[in-house]
């Protein structure tokens, strides 16, 4: 048991402007334990402080699972009392999910195999979700006698809406990748062996764009989803790109039929 705990980790790899965050707990299909939720928040903090990065890919270690939920055995201790449970689910789990949702950089989930419970919550907080044909989705916690914490449900609710969230939680059914795609839980489904290549290609397309523009697009989508009308200052701020080097570079490259070289300024 102890070896399993030692073998669980969140790894962070940086290359070519892309940060790859890997959920690593191979003995339990990458089930996410308390230390891993903390590690996820820490990795995202590290990403936020690195100005050279353009995109984040989240994946599970190996090919059998993105993450098969939380670490159930651990629940006996981390949820021993209401105070313990509140700390675990609000500070650790919801805190990590919020860090993904608040990440200024575009986030891509590359999903092979099981994407269940906490794994589905993590994927649901990413901007783009690319899954393999044989991947599986759901949160069958009704059979475990506990409900999804509202702070964890928020991301899935924003993504797929109340009908899909209730279908998943009330039935506890495991969905195929095609069903998940049809219900709006996924961006695209590809052959299993192409998942990581497609995620890399997706990240490369993101990196080819102006980095400030990617951040602004995320920021404005989030702002518009509040439903509050934009004020005059915000409408003016929507044209902040006019004073950037990247805007001048993008236009010049287009007019001169060359590939733009963006600097993020």
C-alpha positions, -999 to +999 in steps of 0.1 A: +000+000+000+027+024+009+046+017-023+014+027-042+013+061-024+050+067-031+045+058-068+017+084-072+027+118-084+020+147-107+047+152-132+053+184-151+074+185-184+082+216-203+092+216-240+087+240-269+063+263-251+041+234-240+036+222-204+025+186-201+010+177-167+007+139-161-015+122-135+006+093-124-008+065-101-004+034-123-013+009-096-048+024-094-055+035-130-042+070-121-068+075-093-061+110-079-052+111-042-048+140-018-011+145-026-019+145-063-047+171-060-021+193-042+005+185-068-020+195-096-025+229-080+012+233-076+019+224-112-006+249-124+009+276-102+043+268-117+028+270-152+013+304-144+047+318-134+064+307-166+060+334-193+076+312-220+047+288-220+018+289-246-003+258-239-009+231-213-017+194-220-032+172-192-030+134-195-028+102-175+003+081-173+003+052-197-026+043-220-052+026-198-066+056-180-067+094-179-078+090-142-103+065-128-116+088-101-105+097-066-086+073-043-116+056-026-095+038+001-083+073+012-118+085+018-120+067+051-095+091+065-098+123+044-136+124+050-137+111+086-156+142+097-175+170+079-146+194+086-121+169+071-144+164+041-149+201+036-111+207+037-105+178+012-132+187-013-130+225-011-093+232-005-077+202-024-101+190-051-122+221-059-091+242-055-072+222-081-102+222-105-105+259-101-068+263-109-074+245-142-104+266-150-085+298-141-054+289-161-047+318-184-031+295-210-052+272-232-056+237-217-060+204-236-070+171-220-056+140-239-078+111-228-070+074-231-091+048-212-110+055-180-120+091-173-142+086-143-153+107-113-124+131-104-108+123-138-140+135-156-140+166-134-104+174-143-110+169-181-142+189-178-123+220-166-100+219-197-107+240-228-104+212-253-109+175-247-095+149-271-104+113-264-097+078-278-125+056-292-123+032-263-122+058-236-150+057-210-167+085-190-189+087-159-192+092-122-210+061-107-208+075-071-245+068-064-235+032-058-209+043-033-234+063-012-219+097-017-228+128-037-206+150-059-194+181-041-211+212-056-177+229-061-166+199-082-199+197-101-196+234-113-171+227-141-192+198-155-224+218-152-209+248-171-196+224-198-225+200-204-256+215-187-280+202-160-296+174-182-263+157-189-249+161-154-281+147-139-282+118-163-246+109-154-251+112-117-286+097-113-280+066-134-243+062-126-239+048-162-206+047-179-206+064-213-187+055-244-165+082-261-191+086-289-219+092-263-197+116-244-190+135-277-227+136-285-236+150-251-210+178-254-185+164-229-158+160-255-143+182-283-133+153-306-128+116-307-099+099-325-084+064-328-069+054-295-033+053-308-037+089-322-048+106-290-014+120-279-004+129-314-037+148-319-032+166-286+003+176-296-010+188-330-038+207-312-012+224-289+010+232-319-019+250-336-025+269-304+012+278-302+012+290-338-013+318-328-006+350-310-002+341-273-019+372-259-048+366-282-053+331-268-054+345-233-078+372-243-101+347-260-102+327-228-107+358-207-136+371-228-154+338-230-153+335-192-165+371-189-194+368-213-206+336-196-214+357-165-243+372-185-235+407-172-234+433-201-200+448-209-195+483-197-178+510-219-143+504-204-145+467-211-156+474-247-126+496-252-103+470-235-114+445-261-092+464-285-061+462-263-046+441-291-042+473-313-012+484-293+007+450-294+037+441-315+020+408-323-009+426-340+015+445-362+034+414-369+003+393-377-010+419-402+024+424-418+029+387-422-005+382-437-001+411-462+034+398-472+024+362-473+048+350-447+046+330-414+041+353-384+067+353-356+048+362-324+066+373-293+037+377-269+042+415-267 
